[in-house]
Amino acid sequence: MTPEDRVNAVVKFGFTERQGRFLLTVMLHSGVCLLRQYTAFAGIAHGQTTRRFFEKLVRHGFAMAYPCRRNRGRVYHLHHKPLYRAIGQTDSSHRRPLSAGRVVEGLVLLDALLASPSVVWLATSEEKQVHLTRLAGVSQDKAERLMTAKAAWNSGRTVRDRMPIGIDVAGRWVVVYAVTGDQLQDFHWFLQRHAALLGTLPAWTLRVVFPPHMSCLADTYDQTARNELAGVRPELVNDLRWYFDQRRAHTLQRTPIDDEERYDHAHDGFAATRFQVLYRRWLREGETVFETVSSGAPAEAIQRGPQGTYVYVVKPDKVVQMRRVQLGPSEAGVIAVRAGVADSEALVVDGAEKVQDGVRVEPTVRKVGPAGTPPTPGATGTPNVAPRTPRPGA
């Protein structure tokens, strides 16, 4: 269904178009709402119009009203099954009873979404997959993997539940994460798990939102995001693998440690929360957890200009796309790429001066040899393309 189809389906239940758009936003992204959120959405003053609208929701069984603490207002939970069925979301988790934590999270997320009316918020996993394929050049299989990943521990929530995604008028992707409790480990997991997704987007903003009483944590979460998204230094990846192997063997299988001095040093060095989260993920997911911290690009693929540092990516349809990238350390002609390019994507390494964003090319593939060895030359006058290679030390 298109967004307009969904709005029309809601309007048929006896609502105005404006009311239908608001209810659709609530059902798709939070399940709960407040009177003030409707007035903000509609751009009207709080009064009889708003109160009659919400009284109608309760009277006809579309929503339940729950008193807030100290009876300061009410939270409205949209649960009407036929209403959700009409927009193709019969089994939405937002329709089911919600815990207090989920209610707070839903209200915080809804505030964040309503504060950005110019952003087109993608409602379903399927919509996100389609936009990733069409706008970011991601293959359908990879888009499906990125958008159907599930949490590996306590919350068990899907990506759609935890991460609203939208696209603003400039084509920049906007990702929202709501903090509603002591969730710093969850935030580490979120950043690690979705680093691959962020790396496929040409331009993006991560917006972390807090309820007012938790705004004091903003600096902590900002620094956490910067540290996680900077990735693990390439030279540490092998040490992490060794430490994880030894730790699992020692704690789960009771086998002796190969080198106790090295193990103790690694145990102290990798004591930070980000590494503890990475270890738990590694126990469940295996070596795939290192994919976002062990890839790089040939130095000659990196371009620099007034718009910053960028590369030219050759998409499967042979159309060139310019991508801004974040770089890490370099070694032997390979530069670590923190964000901006996916591992499997091909980069223009020769003939970059002959291409520009959006043109179609007939590239020749260059196989990148071991670090320090000369490359195999490509066809003259044709953009030369190399797949991304492992980062040094990976």
N, C-alpha and C positions, 0 to 999 in steps of 0.2 A: 504493500500500500504506500502511496505517496503521502506526504504530510497533509496535503489538501484533502485527500480521501479520508484521512483520520479525523480531521476537523469536521468535515461534513457528516461523518458517522456519529460524532458526539452531538452535533447540532440537532440531529434527528430525535434526540431524547428530550427536546424542548428547551434547548439553551440558545442564547445568542451566539454569533460567531466569536465575539470577544471572550465570552465565557467558555466556549468550546475550546479555544486555543489555550486558555489558562488550564483547564481541566486536563487537556492532552499533555501539557508540559508536566503537570503534577503526576499523572499516571505513568508517564514514561521515565521519569527521573527521580521521584521521591516517594510518592504515595501519600504524603502528608502535606498539609499547608496551613497557613494562618490567614486571618482576614487581612492583615496589613500587607501580605504578599500579593493578594489579589488587587488591592488598591494601587500598589506599586506597579504591577503589571499593566493595569488598565489606565494608569495615570489619572485617577480620580481621587477625590477626598473621601475619607471614611464616613459613611452615613447609611441612610435607609437602603439605598440600592445594594450596597455590599451585604448588609445584614439580611435582606430578603433573599439574595442569591444563596447564601449559606444556609438559611433556614429551609429553603427549598431542597437543597442537597440532603439535609437530614430528614426532612419530612417524607421525601419520596424514596428513602433508603439508599441513596447514592453514597452517602458518607455517614460516619459516626463522629460525634463530637465528644472530645475528652477534655475535662477541666485541667488546666495547668496548676502547678503548685501554688498554694495560697489563693486559688480560684482567680488567678490573673489571666483571663482570657481562655480560649479553647484551641485545641489542636484538632484539625479535621482530617480524618483518614478516609480516603476514597477506596472503597472496597467492592463496589457493585459489579458482580461478575459479568452481566450482560454488557455493561459499559466497557469493560476491558476486552471482552470478546469482540465488540464492534471495531476495536482498533487493532485486532490481531494479537492481543496480549493476554489471552485467557489465563495462562498459567504464571503470570507475572508475580514475582515475590513481593512486589509492592502492595498487592491486593490482600495478602495474608496478614494476620496479626503481627505487629512489630514490637520489638523490645524497646525499652526507653532509649537505649543507645542508638538504635537504628532510627528512631523518631528524630533525635537530635541531629544525627548525620543527614537525614533527609531534608530537614529544615535548613541546615547550613548549606547543603548543596543547592537547594532551590534558591536561596538568597543569592548565591554566586552566579547561577544561571540567569536569574532575572536582572542582575546588575550589568549584564552584557547583552543587551537586546540586539546588537548588530551581529552577534555570533550565531551562526546556524548550528544548533546542537544536534548531533547525530543520535538518533533515538535507539537504534537496535544494533546488535552485533553485525547483522547482515548489511545495514547501511554503512557501518564503519568499514567493513571489508570492501564494499563497492568503491567507496571513496579512496581507500588506500590503493586499490588497483588502478583507478582512473587518474587520480591526481598525484600520487607518489610513485607510480610505476612499480608497485609491489606485485609479485605474481599472486594469482588467486590462492594457490596452496599456502603460500607464506602468510598472506593476509588472514586466511582462516586460522592458521596456527597462532598468529599474534592476538587475534581477537577472541579466541575461545579458550585461552589459558585460564586455569583455575588456581585459586590460592592453595598453597601446599600445607597450611596449618590452620590454626584455630578458627579463623573467620569462615573459610571455605567459600567465600563469595566469588562470583564471576567478575571478569573485567568490567562488564557493563555496570554491575552494581557499584564497583569501587571507583570507576574512572570515567566520568562524563567527558566526551570529546566533542569539540566543535571546530568550525572553521570560520575565521573572521573575513571581513570584506577584502582584506589584502591577501587572502589565501594562506594566512598563518594558522597553524593548528593550535588549538587551546586545550590543554589537559587540566582537569580539576581534581584535586585530592582534598578531602575533608578530614580535618583532625577534630576528634570529639572526645578523646580520652588519652590514656597513657599508651600510645600506639607507636612509639618510636621504632620498635622492632618491625612492626607492620610496615612502616614507611620505608625502612631499609629494604624489606622484601619487595615492596611495590616498585621501588626504583631499580633494583637489580633485575627483577622479572621483566620490566618494561623498557629497559635500556635498549633492547633490540628494536622495539617499536619506535622509540624516539629517534633512534639512529637512522630509520628509513624515511623520516619526514624532512622535507627540505627546510622548513622553518617552523619552530614551535615555541610555545610558552607553557611552562608548568606553573599553575596557579594553586598554591596551597592556602586553604581557607580555614579559619578558626571561629568558634563561637566567641563572643566578647570576653568572657572570663578566662579564655585560654590564649589571648593574643600575646601574652608575655613569652610564649614559646616560639614566636615567629623567628627569632634569630637562630635558635637551636635547629629548627627545621630547615632554615635557609642554608646553614653551614653543612648540615647532613646531606642535603641535596647536592650541594657543590662537591662535596667529597665523593659521594657515590657516583655522580655523573662524570667525574674526572677519571673514573676507572681505577683499576689496580695497575701499578707500575709493571710493565712487561717482564722485567727481570725477576719479579716476585712470583710469577705464575707457577713456575716449576717448584719453588719452595712451598707454595700453597698446596700443590698436588701432593708433594711428599708428606707434608704435615697432615693433610686430611687422610691419606692412606694409613699413616702410622697411628693416628688418633683412632680411626675406626677399628683397626686391627687390635689395638691395645685395649680399648674400652668395650668393644662388642665381642671380640673373639679371644681376648685375654692372651694375646701373643706378645712376646717381648719386643721392646723398641730397639730398632737397629742402632741408633746413635742417640743416646740419652742427652748428651750435651746439646746436640743440634735440635733435638725435640724440645728441650726446655727453653732454648732460645726462641724457637718458632712459637711455642705456646705463649710466651710472654709477648712476642712481637705481633701475634695475630689475635690478641685478646679483645680488640675493639669489637663493638656490636656488629659492624658491617661484616666482619669475617666470621663471627658466630652465626649470623644469618646465612651467609654463603655456605658454611659447612652444613647446616641443616638442609639447605636446598640441595647440596651435593649428595647427601645421603639418599634423598628421594629421587633426584633427577639425573644424577651422574655427571659425566664430563660436559654435558651441554651447558652447565652453569658458567663455564669458562669462555663460552663463545663470544660474549660481549666484552671480554677483557683480553682477548688474544688475537686480534686482527690488526692489519696495518695496510699501508699503501706504498707503492714505489715513490721515491722522492720526486721523480720527474712528473708524476701525476698531479702534484700539488701546484695550484695556480694562486697568484696573489694579485690583488687589484684594489681599487677604491672601495669595492663592496666587501673587502675582507679576504679571507683564505677560502678557496673553493676548489672543487674538482669537477670534471665533466664525466657524468655517468652515462653509459650507453644502455638504454633500456632494452627489454626483449624485442620490441618492435623496431630497434635500430635508430630510435630517435634520441638525440643527445639532450641531457638535462643537466643544467648547472646546479651544484649543491654546495652550500656553505658547510664547512666542516670545522670541528674542533680538534686540534692536534695535541698529541702527547710527545714523548721523547722519541728520538730517532737513533737508528743504529744500522750500519752497513747498508745505507741506501734505502732502508724501509722505515717509514714514519708511522707511529701509532696514531690511529684515528679514533678519537673518543666518541664522536657523534657526527651524524650526517650521511653516512654510507653504510649499507648493509654488507655483511661478509661476502655474499655470493655475487655482488654486483661487479660489473666490468667498468674499468676506468680508462679514459683516454690518456695515454702516456707519451705518444709522439703525435705531432700534427695538431696540437691543441690550438695553435694560432689560426688554424684553418676552419675551426668549427665554432658554433655558437649555440646558445640554448634554443632548443626546438627544431634543429635541422636534422634531417635523416642522413645517415652515413652508411658506408659499406666498409666496416672495419676489418682488419686482419688481427688475429689473436696472437699476442706475444706471450710465450711461456716464460714466467719469471723463474730463473734458476736460483740456486742457493745464494745466500747473501754474499756479496762481493764478487760474483761472477758476472761477466758481461751479458746483456740481454740478447735475445735473438732478434735481428732487425726485421721490421715489417715492410710492407709494400710501399714503394715510394709514392708520395702524393695522397696517401690514404691514412686516416686516423688509425693509430696503432693502439690496441686495447690490451690491458692486462687485468686478469682477475685479482682480487685482493689477496694478499698473502699473509701468512702468520706473522704476528709481531715478533720482534726479537725476544728471545728467551721463552717463547711459548712452546 
